[in-house]
Amino acid sequence: MKKLLITIDGPAGAGKTTVSRELAVRLGYTYIDTGALYRAVAHEAQAKGISANDGEGLEKLCNGLEMMFVRTEKGLRLICNQVDITDRIRTPEITMLASEVSARYVVRKYLLGLQRDMGKAKGAVFEGRDMGTVVFPEADVKFFLYASTKTRAQRRYNELPTTASSTLEEVEKDIKRRDNNDRTRDVAPLKPADDAIRIDSTDMPIQEVVDRMISHIQHCCTDLNNNYSQ
């Protein structure tokens, strides 16, 4: 079977990460968490005291970054300038900063090239917010996964460590703020591609979401293989 390039876009808390990982495992594909790349830039910017509004500083920062995903006994790890930062980029502070940084043209330009290089071999599932619209507009299969705001906030709240002080109401407020940032930014706003398959995960278990995606992919593969053989 011809290897495919699959994209899964959607807002925070829709279940993209879990679904993308499971889908990649089911297909024997590589899973790429592009949100982690933006978090990495945010992490490095914070460490060096560079503001999200400092375009020149961010451009200089990006030019000095070397990032790659590496499979280890702990799973897929993100290495930035030879340092494993996987566990450092999942804080609420980095999450919000990543949303701000992702709106900067210089950051998106840098990561656009990096992501496209990663997708050249296909056989991969790319998770993000503009994978099917900007990064891979010619992807073989595109999904847009979404859920209600309250459901997404509850999921994010359940993921917080027991030591976290955030309330459910605060998490929902952050979700709404990030949604607004992602949807209204001038550069690559969050929206489904015209040809994306939209799936509402509000009341749907993860396995059911993945099963539905597999079904769409199998149907798509038939069409792709027919076209490929002509």
Secondary structure, DSSP 8 states (H G I E B T S, - for coil): ----EEEEE--TTSSHHHHHHHHHHHHT-EEEEHHHHHHHHHHHHHHTT--TT-HHHHHHHHHT--EEEEEETTEEEEEETTEE-GGGS-SHHHHHHHHHHTT-HHHHHHHHHHHHHHHTT--EEEEESSIIIII-TT-SEEEEEE--HHHHHHHHHHHS-TT----HHHHHHHHHHHHHHHHH-SSS-S---TT-EEEE-TT--HHHHHHHHHHHHHHHHHHHHHHHH-
